[in-house]
Amino acid sequence: MTTTLTAPPVVAGPAGTRRRDPRRFTLTGVLTYTAAGCFVLVLLGLFAALILESFATAWRGGWLPAGFTGSWFAQAWNDPAYGVSSHLLTTFEIGVSVIVISVLAGVPAAYVLARRSFPGKSLVMVLLALPILLPPLTYATQLSSLIYTIGLGSTLPGVILSNLVPALPFVILVMTPFVEQVRPDVEQAARMCGANTWHLFGRIIGPLLLPGVLAASILTLVRVFGAFELTFFVAGPQSQSLIVAVFGAAANPAGSAPPLVAAMAVCYMATSLVVFALALSFVNPTQIVSRERKS
């Protein structure tokens, strides 16, 4: 009886070279997945602890609270001293105002940057990127001093103006690739057919740029939700966003109840997750930085 042995398959690479089997475990892969797993576990543990504390009647030690209640959320939502509902409405007012102003001013600026070449264009692009790349704390103090000097401190317009500083350059840089994806031949053909500037932008370029405008708008709203420093230094009692209100409750010298602060933080976290999920459902992150390759 003859036994035939079959050699294991060899994965060949280009030009007959041997290629490593991707299913084979390596030390680097094990360390990477272990570190990622530990990070996810720690993050989930923090979220779980925050959610448990927001429903706790009392938690003096141990793995679980002594009891559970939803009254902290009702107090955080309805109590004028904390006012999650009013601060959430203020946050959306700030976000919508920043979006409208940024889009109205940013789209024409992005069109000029995408279609025109002028001396110092690279410098302009670098200056536009600075408010986005730099930590907000590096310029928040000076910006708040300027806003208080012009008399807009502790007001809603002052908070909107403060958030416009990084939002407007962000919209310009996001919209520039979308404008570049619109071929100039389309504009030339429209003008040859008799379209004026308003018809060109309203009926031809506008619909083509609508995905980019939607992407920039939702991402700007996400940034406004997380803008703490720019709002904290300028906002007053009636113009605080939700994240500033959560910080104020946590740093209250009178001492807010920890479950109440946790309930406010859960409201902020849930709202931010909804906005972020909405952004990902409408926005393809790779499309923002993609550019059409010209043959």
N, C-alpha and C positions, 0 to 999 in steps of 0.2 A: 504494500500500500504506500503510495507516494503522497506526501503532504506538501502542498504548495503554500509558500509564505508570501503574502502581499505586503510590499513596502508601504509605509505611510505616505500620504500625498505630500508632495513638496510644493510649497508656494513659491513660484518663480516671479521675480521682479523684472524690470526692464533689462533687456540684453542678457537674459539668462541668469541674472544675479538672484541670490536667495533673499527672500523678504520675510521679515519676522511675522509670525502668526499673530494677528491682533487679539486672539482669544487667550494668549499666553500671559500669565500674571508676571508683572515686574515689580521691583521694589518701589520705583517711582509711582507707578499706578496705585499700589496698595497704600502708600503714604498719602497720595492725593485724595483718594476716595475716603480714607479714614479721617483726614482733616476736614473734608467737606461734610461728612456725616456728623462729626462732632460739632461743627458750626451750626448745622441745621438743628441738631438736638438742643443745643444751648438756646438758639433763637426760639424754637417751639416751647421750651421750658419757660422762657421769659414771658411769652405771650400767654401761656396757660396760667402762670402765676398772676398776671395782671387781670385776666378774665375772672379767675376764681376770687380774687380780692374784691373785684367790683360787685360781686354777688354775695359777699360774706357779711353776716351779721357781726361777727367778731372772729378774729384770727390771731390767737395769742401763742401760736406754736403748733407744731405737728404738720402732717401732710395736707390736711383738709381743714377748712374753717369749721367753727362750731355750728353754724347754720347758714342758710341761704335766703336771700331776699332780693327783690327787684326795686325796692324803694329808693335805693341810691340813684338809679337812673331817672326815676321820676323827679327826685329832688334836684338833680343836676340839670334836668331839662326845663323844669318849671320855676325853680327858685330864682328870683331876680338877682340874688347875690352871686349866682354862678352863671345862669342864663346860657346854657349850651345852645338852645334854639335861636336866641337873638344873636349870639356870636357866630353861629353857623350861617345865619342869614347875612350878617355883615361880611363874612368871609366870601360868600358867593357874590355879594355886591362888589367887593374889591376885585375879585377874579374876573367878573364879567366886564367891569370898567377897564381893567388893564388889558383884557383881550381885545376889546373894541378899539381902544386907542392904539395898541401895538399893531393890530392888523391894518388899520387905516393908514398908519404912517410907515409900517414896515414893509408892506407889499410893494408900494412904489419905490422905496429905497432899494429893496432887493432886485427889482426890475432894472434899475439903473446900474447896480453893481454887476448884474449878469449880462447886460447888453452893451455897456459902455466901458471903454478903457481910457483912463486918465492918469496923469502923474499923481503918485502917492496912493494909488488904489490898494497896494499891499499894506501900507501903513494904516489905512482906514479899516481894513479887515482885521488887523491886529488890535486896533483900538476897540473895535466892536466885540472882539473875543475877550477882552480884559474883564469886563464886569461878570462874565460867565465863568471864567477860569479862576479868578481870584475869590477867596473866601469872602462872603458878604461882610464879615466882621471887620475886614481891613478898611472898608470905606463906609460902613454904616454910621459910625460916629460923626464923621465929617459931613455926611449927607444929612443926617438929622439936624446938625447945627445949622446947615444952610436952610433946611425946611422951616425950622423955628425962626430963623432970621427973617424970612419972607412972610411970616405970619400964618403958616399952614400947620404948625405943630398941634398935635392932639386933635386933628380933624381928619375926616374921611378923605378929602382931596389930598391931604398931605401923605396919608398912607398909600393912596393910589400912585401919587408921584414917586414915592420911594420905591415901590415895587416896579415901576416902569423902567427904572435904571437898568436892571438886568433883563427885563422882559422884552423891551424893544430891540436890543441887539440880538437877543435869542431868536425872535421872530424873523429878523432880517437874515440871519445866518441859516435858519431852517428853510426859508422860502427861496433863497438864492439857487440851490440845486433844482428846485421845482421849476423855476423860471428858465433855467438853462436847458431843461428837458423839452421845452417848447421850441420847436425849430423856427428860426427867423423866416423861413420860407412861408410858413403859415401866415405870419403877419403881413409879409409882402403881397401874398395872394389876396388877402382880405382888403388891403388898401387898393390893389388894382381893381377890385370889384366895387370900389366906391365907399368902403367903410371908413368912417372918421374915427378919431381917437376914442370917443366915448363908446361907439359901437364895437370897436376893436377890443377894448378892455371888458365891456359889459357882456358881449355875446360870444366872444371867441377865446380870449386869454383867460377871462374870469372863470368859466366852467372848467377849463383845463387845469387851472391852479386851485380849484376847490378842494381836492384831496390834501394839498399842501397847507391850505388855510385851515382846514379842519385839524390836521396834525399839529400845526403850530398853536392853534387855540387850545386844544385839550392839554398839550404838554405845558403850555403857559399856565393853565389852571392848576395843574399838578405842582408846578413850581411855586405858585402863590400859596397853595395850601401848606407848603413846607417852609415858606419864608418867615423865619422867626426873628432874626436880628433886624431886618429892614423894617418890620412892623413894630417890634418891641420898642425901639428907640423913638418912634414917631407917634404911635397910637395913644389915644386918650381913653377914658372910661367908656365912651360911646362908639369908639372906632377900633376896638380890639378884634383881631381875628381869633379863631377857635384855639389855635396853638398857643397864642399869647395868654388867653384866658386859662388854659390848662396850667401853664407855668405860674400864673398869678395865684391860682388856687393851691398849687404845691408849695409855693414860697410864701404863703400867707402867714404873717407873724402870729395871728390869733390861733393858727393851727386848724386847718381843715381836716375832716375825717379822712383817713387814708382810703377807705372804700369809695368815698365820694370823689376823690381825686382820680382813683382808678376808673370809676365809671365815666368821668369826663374824658380820660385818656382812651378808653375803649370806644367812646363815641367818635373821637377824632380819628382813631386808627381805622374804624370801620368805614367812615366817610372817605378817608384817604384811599383805602383799598378799593372802594367802589369807583372813585374817580380814576385811579390807576388802571383798574380792569377795563373801564370804559375807554381809556386812552389806548390800551393795547388792542382792544377790539376794533378800533378804527384806524390805528396807526401802525404801519410796518416800519420798525426802527431802521431797517436796512435801506428803505426808500429815502429816508431823510438825507443820508450821506451819499447816495448813489448819484452818479452823473452819466449822462448819455455820452457814449463814446462816438466820436465823429470819425468816420472812415476817411 
